[in-house]
């Protein structure tokens, strides 16, 4: 089995060797292609207005001067001579839960894999508070990652679907188990914006530093993490609100 690994926190991200270690439990044919710099919050963006540079570190290790989507596209179309059987994105430093997944470079890299018809899994390590920098503990992901991935290797994935996995902010021994749950939602869209002044006197704004309020709706990824479980959520790329189709069509009927 051939596995492609990427990580939106960049080629030097602390979660990348964690995921490589997980992947090595399933295969020796591991390829890494990740953004050269951190790209968290890049969503599914694609670099169109400038060239991207490919840098090679060893036979199967590359960085791309672009987004997570650029990295997967480069891996599949330029770097690898045959497509991977599995794409793993992560382990992200921080949660990708609820409504936030549309901002996520981690999930978007897996979306790019799913679009190419490759079995794709996004993996994220939740941590308790902001400001931990590179000190985010990946123990839960390291130990529970293989247990989450193994059953998925045998499972059929429908076309244009992927799996989003989050590990709770607990030592591995305190994680209670694995729950398959739906995507939750936040009560309001974003956390507050922090304003300040830079050393040259210009105003700046910084997004996403505060915890976002949410109601822990039953059966969601947010609830599973809060309860101390690994959350596993199947996602689909079809964003159509199917139940609205009929009523909307009637509004345009002659
Ligand atoms: Mn990230």
Boltz pocket constraint, residues with backbone or C-beta under 6 A from the ligand:
constraints:
  - pocket:
      binder: B
      contacts: [[A, 8], [A, 9], [A, 39], [A, 40], [A, 41], [A, 92], [A, 93], [A, 105], [A, 106]]
      max_distance: 6.0
